[in-house]
Amino acid sequence: MTESLLIKGGTVYTGTLDHPTKQDVRITGDRIEAVGNLEVGEAKIIDATDCIVTPGFIDVHNHTDVALPLFRAILKVEDIPELKVFLNFLSQGVTTIVTGNCGLGYASIDELFNYLDFLNFGANVYHLAPHGMIRLELFGKEQPVRLTTAQMKVFKKRIEEEMEKGAIGVSTGLEYAPGWLADQNELIEIAEVVKKKGGIYATHMRTEAGEGILGAMEEAIEIGHRTGIPVQISHLKLGVPYKKSVTIEKVLQLIEKARKEGLDVTADQYPYSTSSTYFTWLLEDKSFLLTDNIKPEFKTSDGKALIAEAVSNRFKYLGPENVLISECQQNREYEGKTLKQVADQIKKDPAELYADMVCGDKMPWAVYYAQDASAVKEIMLHDYVFTISDGAIMMKGMGKYHPRYYAAFTRKIKQFALDEKIIDLNFAIRSMTSLPAEKFNIKGRGRIAEGCFADIAVIDVNKINDNATYENPDNLSEGIVHLLVNGVHTIENGKYSGQTGGRAIRR
């Protein structure tokens, strides 16, 4: 007989804007059987007194599938619970993630899901077909600037195959190689295929800064209008260089105008004013790049001189003091220091140091202090913006990665809902649950209601804390007292129970 669990005595936030009420939640197997004032019966009790009960959080912009191959190359992931169960996210209350973002990650959903099934992973996983990786897989290192009719036919067939195998949409990374090569016609043709299969178009736009952000937003919206596909703007922000003529209000007005015109366009956001990605992001001239790495022909003295010259232009408005080295296998002593601090320490020009580092065998990562902090608060006020991490699985001691890997969801609740009261707690929870579930067609999740999957967090709001900092980014969050994933009691009294209930789920 399947054991029943009864979450008793908590205040239930259903994931909608319904007023939270004190109710019990009964779980049988992997589903919510009942919600209300319930008798205990033979159920095992989970005491939620003085806690809130919410749907498990849904992180629709996650890069775990980018991190997995890196970890697999050096570690046996299956032997490290911290990694295989997704602990840095479970401790935030996250029970479901979406991978394949920014056109990056696994080109094959089968390959990714087969490995996740082997791992007995700790969270539910959905996948987007990554435009950039599939383009690279099909057309190799010498990427065509414009695809021929024959190449486009092959590309569309490949995307269609991924959709038929269960991808929930397509993602683009138009600031990364090779995605930046795609013109609007290519993106429209791909989007048409995905739309016919019921998927969405998630885009890391061509730029998120300066005057260019308005044009980038208009392109994403135009693709939606031309194809009818639902559009998701990834990690919305306003980055340097700032222009007086461009405000976050103007960016948001474009979204709101499109929504009034009937387009399903939404956005997501991590609650920090710093970003993090490959070291090569600093190079605005993408001709140096093959995906996240420097092309071999530029790893020469002359090539490094060209790279140093190119990054010097970037340093005019994003100085080396604003580039925090988060992971550097070439020299671990650099981690946690800015590029300027290291350059001063070894008495080298920052641009030349950058060229040396970016041409190394292992690509460094960095945190960039490159956003308008006031825009972060303005963006989160809107009900078409979801909460995301833009992070990945991580384990302690692997580097000085962005604290969002460990604390994006708890930070949103703690700082912006509870402490600063910029947003209502119910509003914040909805941005992490039912809203992303509806947009990404994640059925039966994101709500507490009879018949839904039992992905549930019991949270002590008096103890919730985002412990991760830039100095110590790998501290687990606190306050998630209990966490169920498909009815499996994965976090129990604040600690990992040794049980996992995650599933790799196809559309």
C-alpha positions in Angstrom: 0.0 0.0 0.0 1.3 3.5 -0.9 2.2 5.6 2.1 0.3 8.8 2.6 1.9 12.0 3.8 0.0 14.8 5.5 1.5 18.3 5.6 -0.4 19.7 8.6 -0.7 23.1 10.2 0.9 25.3 7.5 -0.3 28.3 5.6 -0.8 27.2 2.0 0.3 29.4 -0.9 -1.3 27.7 -3.9 1.0 29.2 -6.5 -1.8 31.5 -7.7 -2.9 34.9 -6.4 -5.5 33.2 -4.2 -5.3 34.4 -0.6 -3.1 32.1 1.4 -5.0 30.1 4.0 -4.2 27.6 6.8 -4.9 24.2 5.3 -3.5 20.6 5.3 -2.2 18.8 2.2 -2.5 15.1 1.8 -0.1 13.3 -0.6 -0.5 9.8 -1.8 2.2 8.4 -4.1 3.3 11.2 -6.4 0.1 13.3 -6.3 -1.7 15.7 -4.1 -4.8 13.8 -3.0 -6.6 16.5 -1.0 -6.3 20.1 0.3 -8.3 21.4 3.3 -9.0 20.7 6.9 -8.1 17.0 6.8 -8.1 14.1 9.3 -4.8 12.4 10.0 -5.8 8.8 9.5 -2.8 6.6 8.9 -0.8 9.2 7.2 2.8 10.2 8.2 2.7 13.7 9.5 4.9 16.5 8.2 4.6 19.3 10.8 4.3 22.7 9.0 3.3 24.8 12.0 4.5 28.4 11.7 5.6 27.6 8.1 4.3 28.3 4.7 3.6 25.6 2.2 4.2 26.3 -1.5 4.5 24.5 -4.8 8.1 23.5 -5.5 9.9 26.2 -7.4 10.4 26.0 -11.2 13.7 27.3 -12.6 13.0 27.7 -16.4 16.5 29.1 -17.1 19.1 26.7 -15.9 22.4 25.5 -17.3 22.9 22.2 -15.5 23.3 20.5 -18.9 26.3 22.8 -19.6 27.9 21.9 -16.3 27.3 18.2 -16.5 29.9 17.4 -19.2 32.5 19.5 -17.4 31.9 17.6 -14.2 31.8 14.2 -15.9 35.2 14.9 -17.4 36.8 15.1 -14.0 34.5 13.4 -11.5 32.2 10.4 -11.1 29.0 12.5 -10.7 27.0 9.5 -9.6 29.2 9.1 -6.5 28.7 12.7 -5.3 25.3 13.3 -3.8 25.8 17.0 -3.7 25.9 17.0 -7.5 23.6 14.2 -8.5 20.7 15.3 -6.4 21.0 19.0 -7.4 21.5 20.0 -3.7 22.3 23.6 -4.3 18.9 24.1 -5.9 16.9 21.7 -3.7 18.0 23.8 -0.7 16.3 26.8 -2.4 13.1 24.9 -2.9 13.6 24.2 -6.6 12.0 21.0 -7.7 11.9 21.5 -11.5 14.4 22.9 -14.0 14.5 23.7 -17.7 17.8 23.1 -19.5 19.1 23.8 -23.0 19.0 27.5 -22.5 20.9 30.2 -24.5 21.4 27.9 -27.4 23.8 25.9 -25.2 24.0 22.5 -23.6 23.1 19.0 -24.9 22.1 19.0 -28.6 20.4 15.6 -28.0 17.6 15.3 -25.5 18.0 11.5 -25.6 21.7 11.7 -24.5 20.9 14.1 -21.7 17.9 12.2 -20.4 19.5 8.8 -20.6 22.3 10.1 -18.3 19.9 11.8 -15.9 17.9 8.5 -15.6 21.2 6.8 -14.8 22.0 9.3 -12.1 18.6 9.1 -10.4 18.6 12.9 -10.4 17.0 14.9 -7.6 14.8 17.3 -9.6 12.4 17.2 -12.6 14.1 18.2 -15.9 12.6 19.6 -19.1 14.7 20.5 -22.1 14.9 23.1 -24.8 16.5 22.2 -28.2 19.6 24.5 -28.2 19.9 26.3 -31.5 23.6 27.1 -31.3 24.7 23.6 -30.3 22.6 21.9 -33.0 23.9 24.4 -35.6 27.5 23.5 -34.5 26.7 19.8 -34.6 25.3 20.0 -38.1 27.8 22.4 -39.8 31.0 22.1 -37.9 33.7 24.5 -36.8 33.7 26.4 -40.1 30.2 27.8 -39.5 28.3 29.3 -42.5 27.3 32.9 -42.0 24.1 32.3 -44.0 22.6 28.8 -44.4 21.7 27.6 -47.9 18.2 26.3 -48.6 19.6 22.7 -48.3 21.3 23.5 -45.0 18.2 25.1 -43.6 16.1 22.0 -44.5 18.6 19.8 -42.6 18.5 22.2 -39.6 14.7 22.3 -39.5 14.5 18.5 -39.7 16.9 18.2 -36.8 15.0 20.6 -34.6 11.7 18.8 -35.5 13.3 15.5 -34.4 14.2 17.1 -31.0 10.7 18.4 -30.6 9.2 14.9 -31.4 11.5 13.4 -28.8 10.1 15.7 -26.1 11.8 19.1 -26.2 9.5 21.8 -25.0 10.8 24.5 -27.4 13.9 26.0 -28.8 16.4 28.4 -27.3 18.8 30.8 -28.9 22.0 32.4 -27.7 22.5 35.4 -30.0 25.3 36.9 -28.0 27.3 33.6 -28.3 29.0 31.8 -31.2 27.6 30.3 -33.4 24.2 31.7 -32.6 25.2 35.3 -33.4 25.5 34.3 -37.0 21.8 33.5 -37.4 19.8 36.2 -39.2 16.2 36.8 -38.5 15.0 34.7 -41.4 16.8 31.6 -40.0 15.3 32.2 -36.6 11.8 32.6 -38.0 12.1 29.3 -40.0 13.2 27.5 -36.9 10.5 29.1 -34.8 7.8 28.0 -37.3 8.9 24.4 -36.9 8.7 24.6 -33.1 5.4 26.4 -33.2 3.8 23.6 -35.2 5.0 21.2 -32.5 3.5 23.3 -29.7 6.8 24.6 -28.3 8.1 28.0 -27.3 10.9 30.3 -28.4 13.3 31.3 -25.5 16.0 33.8 -26.5 19.2 35.2 -25.0 18.9 38.3 -27.2 21.7 39.7 -29.4 22.5 42.3 -26.7 21.1 43.3 -23.3 22.9 46.6 -23.1 23.0 50.2 -24.5 20.8 51.3 -27.4 21.1 47.8 -28.9 18.7 46.3 -26.4 15.7 47.9 -27.9 16.5 46.5 -31.4 17.2 43.1 -29.9 13.9 43.1 -28.1 12.1 44.2 -31.3 13.7 41.3 -33.1 12.4 38.8 -30.6 8.9 40.3 -30.6 8.9 40.3 -34.5 9.7 36.6 -34.5 6.8 36.0 -32.2 4.5 38.1 -34.4 5.6 36.5 -37.7 5.2 32.9 -36.4 2.7 33.1 -33.6 5.1 31.3 -31.3 5.2 32.1 -27.5 8.3 34.1 -26.8 10.4 34.0 -23.6 13.0 36.7 -23.1 15.9 35.2 -21.1 17.4 36.9 -18.0 16.1 40.3 -18.7 18.4 43.1 -17.6 19.8 46.5 -18.6 23.6 46.3 -19.0 26.4 48.7 -19.7 27.1 50.9 -21.6 24.1 52.9 -20.3 22.4 55.4 -22.6 20.2 58.2 -21.4 17.9 57.5 -24.3 17.4 53.9 -23.2 15.6 53.1 -19.9 14.3 49.8 -18.6 10.8 51.4 -18.8 11.2 51.6 -22.6 12.3 48.0 -22.7 9.3 46.9 -20.7 6.9 49.0 -22.8 7.9 46.9 -25.8 6.9 43.8 -24.0 3.6 45.3 -22.8 2.7 46.6 -26.2 3.3 43.2 -27.7 1.2 41.6 -25.0 -1.7 44.0 -25.7 -1.4 43.0 -29.4 -2.0 39.4 -28.4 1.5 38.1 -28.4 2.4 35.7 -25.6 5.7 37.3 -24.6 7.1 37.0 -21.1 10.6 37.3 -19.5 12.6 35.9 -16.7 15.1 37.4 -14.3 17.6 36.4 -11.6 17.5 38.8 -8.6 21.1 40.2 -8.8 22.7 43.2 -10.5 25.7 41.1 -11.6 25.9 38.6 -14.4 28.2 35.6 -15.0 29.3 33.7 -18.0 32.3 32.6 -20.1 35.4 34.9 -20.1 35.0 35.2 -23.8 31.8 37.2 -23.3 34.0 40.3 -22.9 34.9 40.1 -26.6 32.2 42.0 -28.6 33.8 40.9 -31.8 32.5 37.3 -32.1 34.7 36.4 -35.0 37.4 35.4 -32.5 35.1 32.7 -31.2 34.0 29.1 -31.7 31.2 28.7 -29.1 32.8 29.7 -25.8 36.4 29.2 -26.9 38.9 31.2 -28.9 39.5 29.9 -32.4 43.0 28.2 -32.6 44.2 30.7 -35.2 44.0 33.5 -32.6 46.0 31.6 -30.0 49.3 33.1 -31.3 51.3 36.2 -30.4 49.6 38.2 -33.1 46.2 36.8 -32.3 46.6 37.7 -28.6 47.6 41.2 -29.6 44.3 41.5 -31.5 42.3 40.1 -28.6 44.0 42.5 -26.2 43.2 45.5 -28.5 39.6 44.3 -28.8 39.0 43.9 -25.1 40.6 47.3 -24.4 37.6 48.8 -26.1 35.3 47.0 -23.8 37.3 48.1 -20.8 36.4 51.7 -21.7 33.0 51.2 -20.1 33.4 47.9 -18.2 36.8 48.2 -16.5 38.9 45.2 -15.4 38.0 46.2 -11.8 34.4 45.1 -12.6 35.4 41.6 -13.8 35.6 39.1 -10.9 37.3 35.9 -11.8 35.0 33.1 -10.6 36.7 30.0 -11.9 40.1 29.6 -13.3 41.7 26.1 -13.6 44.9 27.7 -15.0 45.5 29.4 -11.7 43.2 28.9 -8.8 44.8 31.8 -6.9 43.1 34.2 -9.3 39.6 33.0 -8.2 37.8 35.6 -6.1 39.9 38.5 -7.4 39.2 41.0 -10.1 41.1 41.1 -13.3 42.6 44.4 -12.2 43.7 43.0 -8.9 45.5 40.1 -10.6 47.0 42.4 -13.2 48.3 44.7 -10.5 49.6 41.8 -8.5 51.7 40.3 -11.4 52.4 43.8 -12.9 50.8 43.1 -16.3 48.5 45.1 -18.5 44.9 43.9 -17.8 44.1 43.5 -21.5 47.3 41.4 -22.1 46.5 39.3 -19.1 43.0 38.8 -20.4 44.4 37.7 -23.8 46.7 35.1 -22.1 43.9 33.8 -19.9 41.2 33.5 -22.5 43.6 31.6 -24.9 44.4 29.0 -22.3 43.3 25.4 -22.5 40.5 25.8 -19.9 38.1 28.7 -20.3 37.8 30.8 -17.2 34.5 32.2 -16.0 33.8 35.5 -14.4 31.2 37.6 -12.6 30.5 41.0 -14.2 29.4 44.1 -12.4 27.7 45.4 -15.5 24.0 46.0 -14.7 21.7 48.9 -13.7 20.8 47.8 -10.1 17.6 49.9 -10.1 16.4 48.1 -13.2 16.5 44.8 -11.3 13.9 46.1 -8.9 11.8 47.6 -11.7 11.7 44.4 -13.7 10.5 42.2 -10.9 7.4 44.3 -10.3 5.7 42.9 -13.4 3.5 39.8 -13.5 5.0 38.6 -16.8 8.5 38.1 -15.3 9.5 34.8 -13.8 12.2 34.1 -11.2 15.2 32.1 -12.5 18.8 31.3 -11.4 20.7 31.2 -14.7 22.8 28.7 -12.7 23.8 25.0 -12.7 24.5 22.2 -10.3 27.6 22.9 -8.2 29.5 21.5 -5.3 31.5 23.2 -2.6 35.0 24.2 -3.5 34.7 24.2 -7.3 35.3 27.9 -7.6 33.9 31.3 -6.8 30.9 31.0 -9.1 28.0 33.5 -8.9 25.9 33.2 -5.7 22.8 32.8 -7.8 23.7 29.1 -8.2 22.9 28.7 -4.5 20.5 31.5 -3.6 18.5 33.0 -6.4 15.1 31.9 -5.2 15.7 32.4 -1.4 17.2 35.8 -2.1 14.1 36.9 -4.1 11.9 35.9 -1.1 14.1 37.1 1.7 15.4 40.4 0.4 12.8 41.6 -2.0 9.5 40.2 -0.6 10.1 39.9 3.2 12.8 42.5 4.0 12.4 45.3 1.4 8.8 44.5 0.6 9.2 45.6 -3.0 6.9 42.7 -4.0 4.3 40.7 -2.2 5.2 37.3 -1.0 2.3 35.7 -2.9 3.4 37.6 -6.0 7.0 36.3 -5.6 5.9 32.7 -5.2 3.6 32.9 -8.2 6.6 34.1 -10.3 8.4 30.9 -9.3 5.5 28.4 -9.7 2.3 28.7 -11.7 3.4 31.4 -14.1 6.5 29.5 -15.5 4.5 26.2 -15.4 1.8 27.7 -17.6 4.2 29.3 -20.1 6.5 26.3 -20.5 3.5 23.9 -20.6 4.7 22.1 -17.5 1.6 20.2 -16.7 0.4 19.3 -13.2 3.2 21.3 -11.5 3.5 24.9 -10.1 0.3 24.7 -8.1 -1.0 23.1 -4.9 -4.3 21.6 -5.9 -5.9 18.2 -5.9 -4.5 16.0 -8.7 -1.3 18.0 -9.1 2.1 16.4 -8.7 3.4 16.5 -5.2 6.3 18.9 -5.7 6.0 20.9 -2.4 8.1 23.1 -0.2 7.6 23.7 3.5 9.4 27.0 4.3 10.1 28.7 7.6 10.0 32.3 6.5 11.5 33.4 9.8 14.6 31.4 9.0 14.8 31.7 5.2 18.2 33.0 4.2 20.3 33.3 1.1 23.7 32.5 2.6 25.7 32.6 -0.6 27.9 35.7 -1.2 30.4 36.7 -3.8 33.2 35.9 -1.3 31.6 32.5 -0.3 29.1 31.7 -3.1 28.8 28.0 -2.3 26.9 28.2 1.0 23.6 26.4 0.9 20.4 28.4 1.5 18.4 28.0 4.7 14.7 27.9 5.5 13.5 25.1 3.3 12.4 22.7 6.1 10.9 20.0 3.9 10.8 19.4 0.2 8.9 16.8 -1.7 9.7 15.9 -5.4 7.0 13.8 -6.9 6.0 12.9 -3.4 9.5 11.8 -2.3 10.6 13.4 0.9 13.9 14.7 -0.4 14.7 17.5 2.2 13.6 16.5 5.7 14.1 18.9 8.6 16.4 21.0 6.5 18.7 18.2 5.4 19.0 15.9 2.4 17.2 12.7 3.3 19.0 10.4 0.8 15.9 10.0 -1.3 15.4 11.4 -4.8 12.3 11.7 -6.8 13.3 13.7 -9.9 12.2 12.8 -13.4 13.4 13.6 -16.9 10.2 14.6 -18.6 9.4 14.8 -22.3 6.8 17.1 -23.7 
